[in-house]
Amino acid sequence: MLELRLPLVLKGIRLSQQACQSKGLPLVSFEMRLLDRYLLRELLLPLGYCLSGFLIFWISFDLMKEMEAFQRNHVGFIDIVRYYLVLSPELLVIILPVALLLALLYSLTNHARYHEIVAMRAAGLSLWRISAPYLGVGVLFSVCVYGLNERLAPHSSEVAQQIKDGRRAESGGWSERRLRRQLNFKNDRDQRLWIIGAYRIDTGEMQDVQVESILVDGKRRHIIAKRAYPAAPGWTFEQVREIVFDPDNGSTVSRTPYKTLACPEFTETPTLIKSEIRVSEMSNIDAAKRAQLSIAEIRDYLRLHTHLAPEKSAQLLTQLHGRMAEPLTCLVVVLVALPFGAASGRRNVFVGVANSIFICFTYFILLKFGLALGTGGYVPAWLAAWFPNGFFGALGLWLTQRAR
């Protein structure tokens, strides 16, 4: 195999150099077509195997666990496929860095075993130039993780639960699985307090709702309604009593019944209320495991809640910084794997792979440990989320720079 692979690499690089010199073109354009395509091809194949293997293993394991629930709720084959398609973004966020690490180590060690790294560097290419395709894949995966975190992963569990409920979820109505009872939602920015008897999370409808707010002149407005639903813009209340109270003299200014009352000035949306539900139901243990909310959800929540308890503020700020730092995990594992996987010599290859896996394992542990410390308020949120990326990213850069 050595006789086949090594001359091809050398020949490709030398031909590109000769073509560049004869045509007066920069070397980079030819290297991109020859070397980068070759390196990407050698990486993408094991990467596909790793991703497919992780997904098949997880789906098989989860299917055995959930099969009884699927049968009980009469969930068909197509809905089961939809169920796992909906849950796959949440899983991909977790397995993409691990799959990229294993595939990159396999690819690099394969090149090193056949002395292809030595051949490329002997042709005048630095380790940074050789690693350009790998860094590009790391950046691309970081963008993918960010998109999955923001668009799909935060709500995948909720949608998957609706699919798993089967026919009961399709029957409509105010079923208990769709409801949140005795919900309080406070908008500190607009000085409004919502007291909701029952809230339907899929449509935003409310029953037995009260809204307390402060008017511009300082009077207090109290809306008591049997039902409310979102309108564009604002909210519409039905079977309403509106009470305006003057706190200065302790008297009721007006008491007016309405069959329907439109309040377009109310800026609260079902999305914001669902964020309130997700935050209230999220325990410190869940928050310490990984970021649970999207960046937009956390920022909207912090924008409306200006007076938070220190423990809740630490939890949300850690979630915010953790969500922003998480996509860079893919790039960091590339930086850590490069100097170890590209080591020459059979013994150095296996030692480098073992060291790289150990360092990345420590990195993943430190990520979880940092979230736990930040959620508990023991360290600043930004430090808890960004320190593992900063430290191990700098370590990878330093080791790659020193690699021979």
NULUMMAR-559459 format. One line per field, with one value per residue (C-alpha): residue in three letters; residue number from 1; x, y, z. Coordinates in steps of 0.5 Angstrom, whole numbers, always signed. Last residue first. Layout:
BEGIN
code: (ALA	...) .
pos: (NUM	...) .
x: (X	...) .
y: (Y	...) .
z: (Z	...) .
This chain:
BEGIN
code: (ARG	ALA	ARG	GLN	THR	LEU	TRP	LEU	GLY	LEU	ALA	GLY	PHE	PHE	GLY	ASN	PRO	PHE	TRP	ALA	ALA	LEU	TRP	ALA	PRO	VAL	TYR	GLY	GLY	THR	GLY	LEU	ALA	LEU	GLY	PHE	LYS	LEU	LEU	ILE	PHE	TYR	THR	PHE	CYS	ILE	PHE	ILE	SER	ASN	ALA	VAL	GLY	VAL	PHE	VAL	ASN	ARG	ARG	GLY	SER	ALA	ALA	GLY	PHE	PRO	LEU	ALA	VAL	LEU	VAL	VAL	VAL	LEU	CYS	THR	LEU	PRO	GLU	ALA	MET	ARG	GLY	HIS	LEU	GLN	THR	LEU	LEU	GLN	ALA	SER	LYS	GLU	PRO	ALA	LEU	HIS	THR	HIS	LEU	ARG	LEU	TYR	ASP	ARG	ILE	GLU	ALA	ILE	SER	LEU	GLN	ALA	ARG	LYS	ALA	ALA	ASP	ILE	ASN	SER	MET	GLU	SER	VAL	ARG	ILE	GLU	SER	LYS	ILE	LEU	THR	PRO	THR	GLU	THR	PHE	GLU	PRO	CYS	ALA	LEU	THR	LYS	TYR	PRO	THR	ARG	SER	VAL	THR	SER	GLY	ASN	ASP	PRO	ASP	PHE	VAL	ILE	GLU	ARG	VAL	GLN	GLU	PHE	THR	TRP	GLY	PRO	ALA	ALA	PRO	TYR	ALA	ARG	LYS	ALA	ILE	ILE	HIS	ARG	ARG	LYS	GLY	ASP	VAL	LEU	ILE	SER	GLU	VAL	GLN	VAL	ASP	GLN	MET	GLU	GLY	THR	ASP	ILE	ARG	TYR	ALA	GLY	ILE	ILE	TRP	LEU	ARG	GLN	ASP	ARG	ASP	ASN	LYS	PHE	ASN	LEU	GLN	ARG	ARG	LEU	ARG	ARG	GLU	SER	TRP	GLY	GLY	SER	GLU	ALA	ARG	ARG	GLY	ASP	LYS	ILE	GLN	GLN	ALA	VAL	GLU	SER	SER	HIS	PRO	ALA	LEU	ARG	GLU	ASN	LEU	GLY	TYR	VAL	CYS	VAL	SER	PHE	LEU	VAL	GLY	VAL	GLY	LEU	TYR	PRO	ALA	SER	ILE	ARG	TRP	LEU	SER	LEU	GLY	ALA	ALA	ARG	MET	ALA	VAL	ILE	GLU	HIS	TYR	ARG	ALA	HIS	ASN	THR	LEU	SER	TYR	LEU	LEU	ALA	LEU	LEU	LEU	ALA	VAL	PRO	LEU	ILE	ILE	VAL	LEU	LEU	GLU	PRO	SER	LEU	VAL	LEU	TYR	TYR	ARG	VAL	ILE	ASP	ILE	PHE	GLY	VAL	HIS	ASN	ARG	GLN	PHE	ALA	GLU	MET	GLU	LYS	MET	LEU	ASP	PHE	SER	ILE	TRP	PHE	ILE	LEU	PHE	GLY	SER	LEU	CYS	TYR	GLY	LEU	PRO	LEU	LEU	LEU	GLU	ARG	LEU	LEU	TYR	ARG	ASP	LEU	LEU	ARG	MET	GLU	PHE	SER	VAL	LEU	PRO	LEU	GLY	LYS	SER	GLN	CYS	ALA	GLN	GLN	SER	LEU	ARG	ILE	GLY	LYS	LEU	VAL	LEU	PRO	LEU	ARG	LEU	GLU	LEU	MET) .
pos: (404	403	402	401	400	399	398	397	396	395	394	393	392	391	390	389	388	387	386	385	384	383	382	381	380	379	378	377	376	375	374	373	372	371	370	369	368	367	366	365	364	363	362	361	360	359	358	357	356	355	354	353	352	351	350	349	348	347	346	345	344	343	342	341	340	339	338	337	336	335	334	333	332	331	330	329	328	327	326	325	324	323	322	321	320	319	318	317	316	315	314	313	312	311	310	309	308	307	306	305	304	303	302	301	300	299	298	297	296	295	294	293	292	291	290	289	288	287	286	285	284	283	282	281	280	279	278	277	276	275	274	273	272	271	270	269	268	267	266	265	264	263	262	261	260	259	258	257	256	255	254	253	252	251	250	249	248	247	246	245	244	243	242	241	240	239	238	237	236	235	234	233	232	231	230	229	228	227	226	225	224	223	222	221	220	219	218	217	216	215	214	213	212	211	210	209	208	207	206	205	204	203	202	201	200	199	198	197	196	195	194	193	192	191	190	189	188	187	186	185	184	183	182	181	180	179	178	177	176	175	174	173	172	171	170	169	168	167	166	165	164	163	162	161	160	159	158	157	156	155	154	153	152	151	150	149	148	147	146	145	144	143	142	141	140	139	138	137	136	135	134	133	132	131	130	129	128	127	126	125	124	123	122	121	120	119	118	117	116	115	114	113	112	111	110	109	108	107	106	105	104	103	102	101	100	99	98	97	96	95	94	93	92	91	90	89	88	87	86	85	84	83	82	81	80	79	78	77	76	75	74	73	72	71	70	69	68	67	66	65	64	63	62	61	60	59	58	57	56	55	54	53	52	51	50	49	48	47	46	45	44	43	42	41	40	39	38	37	36	35	34	33	32	31	30	29	28	27	26	25	24	23	22	21	20	19	18	17	16	15	14	13	12	11	10	9	8	7	6	5	4	3	2	1) .
x: (+16	+10	+11	+6	+1	+2	+1	-5	-8	-6	-9	-16	-15	-15	-20	-25	-25	-25	-31	-37	-35	-31	-37	-42	-37	-35	-39	-46	-49	-50	-43	-40	-44	-43	-35	-36	-39	-34	-29	-31	-31	-24	-21	-24	-21	-14	-15	-17	-11	-6	-8	-8	-1	+2	-1	+2	+9	+10	+8	+13	+10	+6	+0	-5	-2	-1	-8	-12	-13	-14	-19	-23	-23	-26	-32	-33	-33	-41	-42	-39	-45	-50	-45	-45	-53	-54	-49	-52	-59	-56	-53	-59	-63	-58	-58	-65	-68	-70	-70	-74	-77	-70	-67	-73	-72	-64	-65	-70	-66	-59	-63	-65	-62	-55	-52	-51	-51	-58	-61	-58	-60	-67	-71	-79	-79	-74	-78	-85	-82	-79	-86	-89	-84	-86	-93	-92	-92	-92	-99	-101	-106	-111	-117	-123	-129	-135	-133	-135	-133	-131	-128	-124	-124	-121	-115	-113	-106	-107	-112	-115	-118	-122	-123	-128	-128	-132	-127	-120	-116	-108	-103	-102	-104	-108	-106	-112	-115	-121	-125	-122	-120	-116	-113	-111	-107	-106	-100	-102	-98	-102	-99	-101	-104	-107	-111	-113	-118	-117	-111	-110	-102	-104	-99	-97	-105	-105	-109	-110	-106	-103	-100	-96	-94	-89	-87	-80	-81	-86	-88	-91	-95	-97	-102	-103	-99	-103	-102	-101	-107	-112	-115	-118	-115	-115	-109	-104	-108	-108	-100	-97	-90	-91	-93	-87	-82	-85	-83	-76	-74	-76	-69	-65	-68	-67	-62	-58	-58	-56	-50	-48	-48	-44	-39	-39	-37	-31	-29	-29	-25	-20	-19	-19	-13	-9	-4	-3	-2	+3	+7	+8	+15	+15	+18	+12	+7	+12	+12	+5	+4	+9	+4	+3	+2	-3	-7	-6	-9	-15	-17	-15	-20	-25	-25	-25	-30	-35	-34	-35	-41	-44	-47	-50	-52	-57	-61	-62	-64	-70	-74	-72	-73	-80	-81	-79	-84	-89	-88	-88	-95	-96	-102	-101	-100	-95	-91	-90	-88	-83	-80	-74	-72	-73	-68	-62	-63	-64	-57	-53	-56	-54	-47	-46	-48	-44	-38	-38	-40	-33	-29	-31	-31	-23	-20	-24	-22	-15	-15	-19	-15	-8	-10	-15	-13	-6	-7	-10	-5	+1	+0	+0	+6	+4	+10	+12	+5	+5	+11	+9	+2	+6	+11	+5	+1	+7	+9	+2	+1	+8	+6	+0	+2	+8	+6	+0) .
y: (+37	+40	+46	+51	+45	+44	+52	+52	+46	+49	+55	+52	+48	+54	+58	+53	+50	+58	+60	+57	+58	+64	+68	+65	+68	+62	+59	+61	+54	+55	+57	+51	+46	+49	+49	+42	+40	+43	+41	+34	+35	+38	+32	+27	+31	+31	+23	+22	+27	+23	+16	+18	+21	+15	+11	+15	+16	+8	+8	+14	+21	+25	+28	+25	+29	+36	+36	+33	+39	+44	+39	+38	+46	+47	+43	+45	+52	+51	+51	+57	+61	+56	+56	+64	+64	+58	+61	+67	+64	+60	+65	+70	+65	+64	+71	+73	+76	+84	+86	+80	+82	+83	+77	+73	+75	+74	+67	+65	+68	+65	+58	+54	+48	+49	+42	+38	+44	+47	+40	+39	+46	+45	+47	+48	+55	+57	+52	+55	+63	+61	+59	+65	+69	+65	+66	+73	+79	+86	+88	+94	+91	+90	+87	+87	+82	+81	+87	+89	+96	+98	+105	+109	+104	+108	+107	+115	+114	+107	+109	+103	+101	+95	+91	+85	+81	+75	+74	+77	+79	+79	+84	+85	+80	+76	+72	+68	+70	+66	+68	+74	+79	+85	+90	+96	+100	+108	+111	+116	+112	+106	+100	+93	+87	+81	+76	+69	+64	+60	+62	+60	+60	+55	+49	+51	+51	+56	+54	+59	+64	+70	+75	+81	+87	+93	+94	+92	+87	+83	+77	+71	+67	+60	+56	+50	+48	+45	+41	+34	+35	+35	+42	+40	+37	+29	+29	+29	+23	+19	+19	+21	+20	+25	+30	+28	+29	+36	+38	+35	+38	+45	+47	+43	+46	+53	+56	+50	+47	+53	+54	+46	+47	+54	+50	+44	+49	+52	+45	+42	+49	+47	+40	+43	+48	+42	+41	+49	+49	+43	+47	+45	+45	+38	+35	+37	+33	+27	+27	+27	+22	+17	+11	+11	+19	+19	+13	+17	+23	+20	+16	+22	+26	+21	+20	+28	+29	+24	+27	+34	+32	+27	+32	+37	+31	+29	+35	+35	+28	+28	+31	+25	+20	+22	+23	+16	+13	+17	+14	+7	+8	+11	+7	+10	+4	+1	+7	+7	+0	+1	+7	+3	-1	+5	+9	+3	+2	+10	+11	+6	+8	+15	+14	+9	+14	+19	+15	+12	+19	+22	+15	+17	+25	+25	+21	+25	+32	+30	+28	+34	+39	+36	+36	+42	+46	+45	+48	+54	+55	+55	+61	+62	+64	+58	+54	+55	+54	+47	+45	+46	+42	+37	+36	+36	+31	+26	+27	+25	+19	+17	+16	+12	+6	+4	+5	+0) .
z: (+28	+32	+36	+32	+33	+40	+41	+37	+41	+48	+46	+44	+50	+55	+51	+50	+57	+60	+55	+59	+66	+65	+62	+68	+73	+78	+84	+82	+82	+74	+73	+77	+74	+67	+68	+70	+64	+59	+64	+62	+55	+55	+60	+54	+49	+53	+53	+46	+44	+48	+46	+39	+40	+43	+37	+32	+36	+36	+28	+26	+25	+29	+25	+30	+36	+33	+29	+35	+39	+34	+31	+38	+39	+32	+34	+41	+38	+37	+45	+47	+45	+48	+54	+55	+55	+60	+65	+64	+66	+72	+75	+74	+77	+83	+84	+84	+78	+77	+70	+68	+61	+57	+61	+58	+51	+52	+54	+49	+43	+45	+45	+52	+55	+55	+58	+64	+69	+67	+68	+75	+76	+75	+68	+69	+71	+65	+60	+62	+62	+55	+53	+56	+51	+45	+47	+46	+51	+48	+51	+47	+42	+48	+45	+50	+49	+52	+57	+64	+67	+74	+74	+79	+85	+91	+95	+95	+92	+90	+84	+82	+75	+74	+68	+68	+62	+59	+53	+52	+46	+46	+43	+35	+32	+37	+42	+46	+53	+57	+63	+64	+70	+68	+73	+72	+77	+76	+76	+70	+65	+67	+72	+70	+73	+68	+71	+67	+68	+62	+57	+49	+47	+42	+43	+50	+53	+59	+65	+71	+69	+73	+69	+72	+68	+69	+62	+63	+69	+65	+70	+68	+73	+71	+76	+71	+65	+59	+53	+57	+61	+55	+53	+47	+41	+39	+35	+42	+44	+37	+38	+45	+42	+36	+42	+46	+39	+39	+46	+45	+39	+42	+44	+38	+32	+31	+35	+37	+31	+27	+32	+31	+24	+24	+29	+24	+18	+22	+24	+17	+15	+20	+17	+10	+12	+16	+11	+10	+18	+18	+13	+6	+3	-1	+5	+9	+4	+4	+12	+12	+7	+11	+10	+18	+18	+13	+17	+23	+21	+18	+24	+29	+24	+24	+32	+33	+28	+31	+38	+36	+32	+37	+42	+37	+33	+39	+39	+32	+31	+36	+30	+25	+31	+32	+24	+23	+29	+26	+19	+23	+26	+34	+37	+44	+47	+42	+42	+49	+49	+44	+48	+51	+45	+40	+45	+44	+37	+35	+39	+36	+29	+30	+33	+27	+22	+25	+25	+18	+15	+19	+16	+9	+10	+12	+7	+2	+5	+5	-3	-4	-1	-4	-11	-13	-7	-8	-15	-13	-7	-12	-15	-23	-27	-32	-32	-25	-23	-27	-24	-17	-18	-21	-15	-11	-15	-15	-8	-6	-11	-10	-2	-4	-8	-6	+2	+0) .
